[in-house]
Amino acid sequence: MGKRAPRKLILALVFGLAAAACATADERDTATTADATTTTSSEPPEWPWDLAEAGVDVPASVPLEEIRSGGPPPDGIPPIDDPVFESVAEADEWLEPQEPVQVFELGKDVRAYPLAILTFHEIVNDVVDAEPVVVTYCPLCNSGLVFERTVNGEVLDFGTSGRLWNSNLVMYDRATRSLWSQFTGEAIVGERLGQELERLPMQIVSWDEYRTSWPDGQVLSRDTGHNRPYGENPYSGYDSSASPFLFNGETGGPLPQMERVVTLGGEEDPVAYPLSLLTKKRVIADEVAGEPIVVLWSPGTASALDTSDIPQGKDVGATGVFRPSIDGQDLTFEPHGKEDFRDMQTNSTWTVLGKAVSGPLQGEQLQRVAHDDTFWFVQFAFRPETRVVES
């Protein structure tokens, strides 16, 4: 077990969770009306923790006592169910160049979800290129993940349960109130126990990187139906904490608990690349699950979990993980300038988004590999067998 977080930080995080969950009177009235409407049409199932307290044997793959209350009630941190998008020009009026945005591209549809908004909502139920997806962000783990939300032919809507497992967001689906781990995308409690969501690749990059690459792209708007101080960080100082919040899991391995890492490989071949190594090398070529990959790091993206004002957060940069080949041609990458990369085969220049912006391969896009920018403690808690690349 690691050291306890300082009392001042714990208090700040408690207030942060309260700030993320607080609703205006109008929001509470709307929520009450919506609940009443739902109850009239079809009574929702009981919450798993209420069933367990009543002595009902609830299907679960983890002990229910390990799933802790984070403070807010279910949907107290309100998910976004009807996302509104704006143009790059409109978003540019309020986003700073270094602000982090979660980028998801599917088909010809590309969207940016600012962490300034996701920090206060954690879940966006969206439809991208006609595909129902759920876009998620867990501030306590810094994990931004995207999943398909169609399971066995049924489109699921997700909410925030108000619970945490290993300090990680626990989602629930509204049809059965089964609980799902955001980190694994698996149902861990309830009727849907064992079902899994298909994970889709995404990246967290700077607003400047997104607007330059997709000037006609869409951006999640602050028109969410909720009154939140978007742009403020309710978890101020979390980046510099020695230990995570509301975490009682096992810790270990070669890295500090709050070391930022890039992780991939899932259960088959879990691998972690420390940010401290990536900032020095900028390019790491490796083989994961029998397939070649390349991990890229570029400076210029602020942390959403450092200072109270997100744009002023320390520069943690942006990462991308890709298959290093185009049309059967294997490529070897090296840093080029302060931010870009160059392949040694054609001398083309690439961005951290895996796009060739000059040279013979200009316009080509590397295939993205699903990865996570997270903290070491959560990776070790879920996958203690993780291989750590240290050189």
Buried (B, 14 or more C-beta within 10 A) or exposed (E): EBEEBBEEBBEBBBEBBEBBBBBEEEBEEBBEEEEEEEEEEEEEBBBBBEBBEEEEEBBBEEEBEBBBEBBBEBBBBBBBBEBEBBEBEEBBEBBBBBBBBBBBBBEEBBBBBBBBBBBBBBBBBBEBEEBBBBBBBBBBBBBBBBBBBBBEEEEBBBBBBBBBBBBBBBBBBBBBBBBBBBBBBBBBBBBBBEBBBEBBBBBBBBBBBBBBBBEEBBBBBBEBEBEBEBBBBBBBBBBEBEBBBBBEBEBEBEBBBBBBBBBBBBEEBBBBBBBEBBBEBBBBBBEBEEEBBBBBBBBBBBBBBBBBEBBEBEBBBBBBBBBBBBEEEEBEBEBBEEBBBBBEBBEBBBBBBBBBBBBEBEEBBBEBBBBBBBBBBBBBBBBEEBBBBEE
